[in-house]
Amino acid sequence: MNTHVLAPPGRLQALRELAAPLDMARSVLQAPGLVTCPRGKGETVIVLPGYGTGDRSTTVLRTFLRSLGYRARGWNLGTNRGDVEALMPLVQEYVVAHSKAADEPVHLIGWSLGGVLAREAARDLPHQVRSVITLGTPVIGGPRYTAVGRIYAAQGFDFDQIERAIAERNKTPIRVPVISIYSKADGIVAWRAAIDNHNPHVEHVEVSESHLSLGFSSSVFRIIAERLARGPATGAGSAGYAGR
């Protein structure tokens, strides 16, 4: 991918996020249809929240997963303050503990920055992680191509250093299946930054929701349920991906 074509979502794109309440209301109306989703068999699913949020933001998703028979867990680390380097050891410790308790690998679902943490945990712990599903997660550039980049800049983060570190990490492929759910209507994360050209076991799935709606959307929930039940594709692929 040519990173020079990337940029954070513009103001008009960000306005799409104002429709999130309408998206959520529509999802409530569509929720009864989720009763036909495939069920789990008690597998553990850990859900990691996005920047500036905590487990409360993923309550609806975890409740849905529990209704399907999964052991859905939050991350129990309070608010995600965005310091990936500091959070990674804590997330990895949590993943290892739940994998040992379940005596099998766990699924990881990460919303936005939570997806970055999920991916990196899977990269380092392929025997403890069964699969990863990300929702609107930037896989290149870190905060550079997001609407919250200015917050990171104000805190003194070096975007060039972060991008170099990500490029170095990507030299080690993620060896478990990854589903990258993204939206061209995302007003927080540039959708092109969510396209993973580095790892062999990635499936890209395009949806139409805003960034803030991804964790509440009935259509996204159905995708998650189907992928958890059948296992993500084991080769690089794309679903609904129409250009870069």
C-alpha positions as a Markdown table, in Angstrom:
| # | Residue | x | y | z |
|---|---|---|---|---|
| 1 | Met | 0.0 | 0.0 | 0.0 |
| 2 | Asn | 1.2 | 3.5 | -0.8 |
| 3 | Thr | 1.0 | 5.2 | 2.6 |
| 4 | His | 1.3 | 8.7 | 1.0 |
| 5 | Val | -2.4 | 8.5 | -0.1 |
| 6 | Leu | -3.4 | 8.0 | 3.5 |
| 7 | Ala | -4.7 | 10.8 | 5.7 |
| 8 | Pro | -6.9 | 11.0 | 8.8 |
| 9 | Pro | -10.7 | 11.2 | 8.2 |
| 10 | Gly | -11.7 | 14.8 | 7.2 |
| 11 | Arg | -14.4 | 16.9 | 8.9 |
| 12 | Leu | -17.1 | 15.8 | 6.6 |
| 13 | Gln | -16.2 | 12.2 | 7.2 |
| 14 | Ala | -16.2 | 12.8 | 11.0 |
| 15 | Leu | -19.7 | 14.1 | 10.8 |
| 16 | Arg | -20.8 | 10.6 | 9.9 |
| 17 | Glu | -20.2 | 9.7 | 13.5 |
| 18 | Leu | -23.1 | 11.9 | 14.5 |
| 19 | Ala | -25.4 | 9.3 | 13.0 |
| 20 | Ala | -24.2 | 6.7 | 15.5 |
| 21 | Pro | -27.4 | 7.0 | 17.6 |
| 22 | Leu | -29.5 | 6.3 | 14.6 |
| 23 | Asp | -27.3 | 3.3 | 13.7 |
| 24 | Met | -27.8 | 2.0 | 17.2 |
| 25 | Ala | -31.5 | 2.4 | 17.1 |
| 26 | Arg | -31.6 | 0.6 | 13.8 |
| 27 | Ser | -29.6 | -2.2 | 15.4 |
| 28 | Val | -32.1 | -2.5 | 18.2 |
| 29 | Leu | -34.9 | -3.0 | 15.7 |
| 30 | Gln | -32.8 | -5.7 | 13.9 |
| 31 | Ala | -31.7 | -7.5 | 17.1 |
| 32 | Pro | -34.5 | -10.1 | 17.0 |
| 33 | Gly | -32.9 | -11.5 | 13.9 |
| 34 | Leu | -29.8 | -12.4 | 15.8 |
| 35 | Val | -31.5 | -15.4 | 17.4 |
| 36 | Thr | -30.5 | -17.3 | 14.2 |
| 37 | Cys | -26.8 | -16.7 | 14.7 |
| 38 | Pro | -24.6 | -19.8 | 15.2 |
| 39 | Arg | -23.8 | -20.6 | 18.8 |
| 40 | Gly | -20.6 | -21.2 | 20.6 |
| 41 | Lys | -19.5 | -24.1 | 22.7 |
| 42 | Gly | -18.2 | -22.2 | 25.8 |
| 43 | Glu | -15.1 | -20.8 | 24.2 |
| 44 | Thr | -13.5 | -17.8 | 25.9 |
| 45 | Val | -13.7 | -14.5 | 24.1 |
| 46 | Ile | -11.9 | -11.5 | 25.4 |
| 47 | Val | -13.1 | -8.1 | 24.2 |
| 48 | Leu | -10.7 | -5.1 | 24.3 |
| 49 | Pro | -12.1 | -1.6 | 24.2 |
| 50 | Gly | -11.0 | 1.4 | 22.1 |
| 51 | Tyr | -9.1 | 4.5 | 23.1 |
| 52 | Gly | -10.7 | 6.5 | 25.9 |
| 53 | Thr | -13.2 | 3.8 | 26.8 |
| 54 | Gly | -13.4 | 0.8 | 29.1 |
| 55 | Asp | -15.4 | -2.4 | 29.6 |
| 56 | Arg | -18.7 | -0.5 | 29.8 |
| 57 | Ser | -18.4 | 0.3 | 26.1 |
| 58 | Thr | -18.3 | -3.4 | 25.2 |
| 59 | Thr | -21.1 | -4.5 | 27.5 |
| 60 | Val | -23.6 | -5.0 | 24.6 |
| 61 | Leu | -21.2 | -7.0 | 22.5 |
| 62 | Arg | -20.2 | -9.2 | 25.5 |
| 63 | Thr | -23.9 | -9.7 | 26.5 |
| 64 | Phe | -24.6 | -10.9 | 22.9 |
| 65 | Leu | -21.7 | -13.3 | 22.9 |
| 66 | Arg | -22.8 | -14.8 | 26.3 |
| 67 | Ser | -26.3 | -15.3 | 24.8 |
| 68 | Leu | -24.6 | -17.5 | 22.2 |
| 69 | Gly | -22.9 | -19.6 | 24.8 |
| 70 | Tyr | -19.4 | -18.0 | 24.8 |
| 71 | Arg | -17.5 | -17.0 | 27.9 |
| 72 | Ala | -17.2 | -13.4 | 27.1 |
| 73 | Arg | -14.8 | -11.3 | 29.2 |
| 74 | Gly | -13.8 | -7.7 | 29.3 |
| 75 | Trp | -10.2 | -6.7 | 29.8 |
| 76 | Asn | -10.5 | -5.5 | 33.4 |
| 77 | Leu | -7.9 | -2.7 | 32.9 |
| 78 | Gly | -10.0 | 0.3 | 33.3 |
| 79 | Thr | -10.0 | 3.0 | 30.7 |
| 80 | Asn | -7.8 | 2.4 | 27.6 |
| 81 | Arg | -5.4 | 5.4 | 27.8 |
| 82 | Gly | -3.7 | 4.6 | 24.5 |
| 83 | Asp | -0.2 | 3.7 | 25.7 |
| 84 | Val | 0.2 | 0.4 | 23.8 |
| 85 | Glu | 3.8 | -0.2 | 25.0 |
| 86 | Ala | 2.7 | 0.0 | 28.7 |
| 87 | Leu | -0.5 | -2.0 | 28.1 |
| 88 | Met | 0.9 | -4.9 | 26.1 |
| 89 | Pro | 2.4 | -6.8 | 29.1 |
| 90 | Leu | -0.8 | -6.5 | 31.0 |
| 91 | Val | -2.9 | -7.7 | 28.1 |
| 92 | Gln | -0.6 | -10.6 | 27.4 |
| 93 | Glu | -0.7 | -11.7 | 31.0 |
| 94 | Tyr | -4.5 | -11.6 | 31.0 |
| 95 | Val | -4.7 | -13.6 | 27.8 |
| 96 | Val | -2.3 | -16.3 | 29.1 |
| 97 | Ala | -4.2 | -16.5 | 32.3 |
| 98 | His | -7.6 | -17.1 | 30.6 |
| 99 | Ser | -6.0 | -19.5 | 28.1 |
| 100 | Lys | -4.6 | -21.6 | 30.9 |
| 101 | Ala | -7.9 | -21.4 | 32.8 |
| 102 | Ala | -9.8 | -22.6 | 29.7 |
| 103 | Asp | -7.1 | -25.1 | 28.8 |
| 104 | Glu | -7.4 | -23.9 | 25.2 |
| 105 | Pro | -6.6 | -20.8 | 23.1 |
| 106 | Val | -9.0 | -17.8 | 23.4 |
| 107 | His | -10.6 | -15.6 | 20.9 |
| 108 | Leu | -9.7 | -11.9 | 20.9 |
| 109 | Ile | -12.0 | -9.1 | 19.7 |
| 110 | Gly | -10.7 | -5.5 | 19.7 |
| 111 | Trp | -12.5 | -2.3 | 18.9 |
| 112 | Ser | -10.3 | 0.4 | 17.3 |
| 113 | Leu | -7.1 | 0.6 | 19.5 |
| 114 | Gly | -8.3 | -2.5 | 21.3 |
| 115 | Gly | -7.8 | -4.3 | 18.0 |
| 116 | Val | -4.1 | -3.2 | 18.0 |
| 117 | Leu | -3.6 | -4.7 | 21.4 |
| 118 | Ala | -5.4 | -7.9 | 20.3 |
| 119 | Arg | -3.3 | -8.2 | 17.1 |
| 120 | Glu | 0.0 | -7.7 | 19.0 |
| 121 | Ala | -1.0 | -10.2 | 21.7 |
| 122 | Ala | -1.8 | -12.8 | 19.0 |
| 123 | Arg | 1.5 | -12.1 | 17.3 |
| 124 | Asp | 3.5 | -12.9 | 20.4 |
| 125 | Leu | 1.1 | -15.6 | 21.8 |
| 126 | Pro | 0.0 | -17.8 | 18.8 |
| 127 | His | -0.5 | -20.8 | 21.0 |
| 128 | Gln | -2.8 | -18.9 | 23.4 |
| 129 | Val | -4.9 | -17.1 | 20.8 |
| 130 | Arg | -7.3 | -18.9 | 18.5 |
| 131 | Ser | -8.3 | -16.0 | 16.4 |
| 132 | Val | -8.6 | -12.2 | 16.3 |
| 133 | Ile | -11.4 | -10.0 | 15.1 |
| 134 | Thr | -10.8 | -6.2 | 14.9 |
| 135 | Leu | -13.4 | -3.5 | 14.5 |
| 136 | Gly | -12.2 | -0.3 | 12.8 |
| 137 | Thr | -8.6 | -0.9 | 13.8 |
| 138 | Pro | -5.6 | 0.9 | 12.2 |
| 139 | Val | -3.0 | -1.7 | 11.3 |
| 140 | Ile | -0.5 | 0.9 | 9.9 |
| 141 | Gly | 0.5 | 4.3 | 11.1 |
| 142 | Gly | -0.7 | 4.0 | 14.6 |
| 143 | Pro | -2.6 | 7.2 | 15.5 |
| 144 | Arg | -1.3 | 9.1 | 12.5 |
| 145 | Tyr | -4.3 | 8.2 | 10.3 |
| 146 | Thr | -6.9 | 8.7 | 13.0 |
| 147 | Ala | -9.0 | 11.5 | 14.2 |
| 148 | Val | -7.4 | 11.2 | 17.7 |
| 149 | Gly | -3.9 | 11.8 | 16.3 |
| 150 | Arg | -3.9 | 15.4 | 17.6 |
| 151 | Ile | -4.4 | 14.1 | 21.1 |
| 152 | Tyr | -1.4 | 11.8 | 20.8 |
| 153 | Ala | 0.6 | 14.6 | 19.3 |
| 154 | Ala | -0.3 | 16.9 | 22.2 |
| 155 | Gln | 1.0 | 14.2 | 24.6 |
| 156 | Gly | 4.3 | 14.2 | 22.9 |
| 157 | Phe | 4.1 | 10.9 | 21.0 |
| 158 | Asp | 6.4 | 10.7 | 18.0 |
| 159 | Phe | 4.4 | 9.5 | 15.0 |
| 160 | Asp | 7.4 | 8.6 | 12.9 |
| 161 | Gln | 8.8 | 6.5 | 15.7 |
| 162 | Ile | 5.5 | 4.7 | 16.2 |
| 163 | Glu | 5.2 | 4.0 | 12.5 |
| 164 | Arg | 8.7 | 2.6 | 12.3 |
| 165 | Ala | 7.9 | 0.4 | 15.3 |
| 166 | Ile | 4.8 | -0.9 | 13.7 |
| 167 | Ala | 6.6 | -1.6 | 10.4 |
| 168 | Glu | 9.2 | -3.6 | 12.4 |
| 169 | Arg | 6.5 | -5.6 | 14.2 |
| 170 | Asn | 4.9 | -6.4 | 10.9 |
| 171 | Lys | 8.0 | -8.2 | 9.8 |
| 172 | Thr | 6.8 | -11.0 | 12.1 |
| 173 | Pro | 3.6 | -12.3 | 10.7 |
| 174 | Ile | 0.5 | -13.0 | 12.9 |
| 175 | Arg | 0.1 | -16.8 | 12.7 |
| 176 | Val | -3.5 | -17.0 | 13.8 |
| 177 | Pro | -6.5 | -16.1 | 11.6 |
| 178 | Val | -7.5 | -12.4 | 11.7 |
| 179 | Ile | -10.8 | -10.8 | 10.6 |
| 180 | Ser | -10.5 | -7.1 | 9.9 |
| 181 | Ile | -13.9 | -5.4 | 9.9 |
| 182 | Tyr | -13.7 | -1.9 | 8.5 |
| 183 | Ser | -16.0 | 0.8 | 7.1 |
| 184 | Lys | -15.5 | 3.5 | 4.5 |
| 185 | Ala | -17.9 | 5.5 | 6.5 |
| 186 | Asp | -15.5 | 5.4 | 9.5 |
| 187 | Gly | -15.0 | 9.0 | 10.7 |
| 188 | Ile | -12.3 | 8.1 | 13.3 |
| 189 | Val | -9.9 | 5.8 | 11.5 |
| 190 | Ala | -9.0 | 6.1 | 7.9 |
| 191 | Trp | -10.4 | 2.9 | 6.3 |
| 192 | Arg | -7.3 | 2.3 | 4.2 |
| 193 | Ala | -5.2 | 2.1 | 7.4 |
| 194 | Ala | -7.3 | -0.9 | 8.4 |
| 195 | Ile | -6.2 | -2.9 | 5.4 |
| 196 | Asp | -3.6 | -5.5 | 6.4 |
| 197 | Asn | -1.2 | -6.4 | 3.6 |
| 198 | His | 1.4 | -7.9 | 5.9 |
| 199 | Asn | -0.2 | -11.0 | 7.3 |
| 200 | Pro | -1.2 | -14.2 | 5.4 |
| 201 | His | -4.2 | -15.2 | 7.5 |
| 202 | Val | -6.4 | -12.0 | 7.2 |
| 203 | Glu | -9.9 | -11.6 | 5.9 |
| 204 | His | -11.2 | -8.1 | 5.3 |
| 205 | Val | -14.9 | -7.5 | 5.7 |
| 206 | Glu | -16.4 | -4.2 | 4.7 |
| 207 | Val | -19.5 | -2.9 | 6.6 |
| 208 | Ser | -21.4 | 0.4 | 6.3 |
| 209 | Glu | -21.4 | 1.5 | 10.0 |
| 210 | Ser | -19.7 | 4.5 | 11.5 |
| 211 | His | -16.8 | 3.9 | 13.8 |
| 212 | Leu | -18.8 | 4.5 | 17.0 |
| 213 | Ser | -21.5 | 2.1 | 15.8 |
| 214 | Leu | -19.2 | -0.9 | 15.2 |
| 215 | Gly | -19.5 | -2.2 | 18.7 |
| 216 | Phe | -23.4 | -2.1 | 18.7 |
| 217 | Ser | -24.3 | -3.0 | 15.1 |
| 218 | Ser | -26.5 | -6.1 | 14.6 |
| 219 | Ser | -24.9 | -6.7 | 11.2 |
| 220 | Val | -21.5 | -6.6 | 12.7 |
| 221 | Phe | -22.6 | -8.9 | 15.5 |
| 222 | Arg | -23.8 | -11.4 | 13.0 |
| 223 | Ile | -20.4 | -11.3 | 11.2 |
| 224 | Ile | -18.7 | -11.8 | 14.5 |
| 225 | Ala | -20.9 | -14.8 | 15.4 |
| 226 | Glu | -20.4 | -16.4 | 12.0 |
| 227 | Arg | -16.7 | -16.0 | 12.1 |
| 228 | Leu | -16.3 | -17.3 | 15.6 |
| 229 | Ala | -18.4 | -20.3 | 14.8 |
| 230 | Arg | -16.7 | -21.4 | 11.6 |
| 231 | Gly | -13.3 | -20.0 | 12.2 |
| 232 | Pro | -11.9 | -17.2 | 10.0 |
| 233 | Ala | -10.4 | -17.9 | 6.6 |
| 234 | Thr | -6.9 | -19.3 | 6.8 |
| 235 | Gly | -5.6 | -17.4 | 3.7 |
| 236 | Ala | -5.4 | -13.8 | 2.8 |
| 237 | Gly | -8.7 | -12.7 | 1.5 |
| 238 | Ser | -11.4 | -10.0 | 1.2 |
| 239 | Ala | -15.1 | -9.8 | 1.7 |
| 240 | Gly | -16.8 | -6.8 | 0.3 |
| 241 | Tyr | -13.5 | -5.0 | -0.3 |
| 242 | Ala | -13.8 | -2.8 | -3.3 |
| 243 | Gly | -10.4 | -1.1 | -3.9 |
| 244 | Arg | -7.7 | 0.6 | -1.9 |
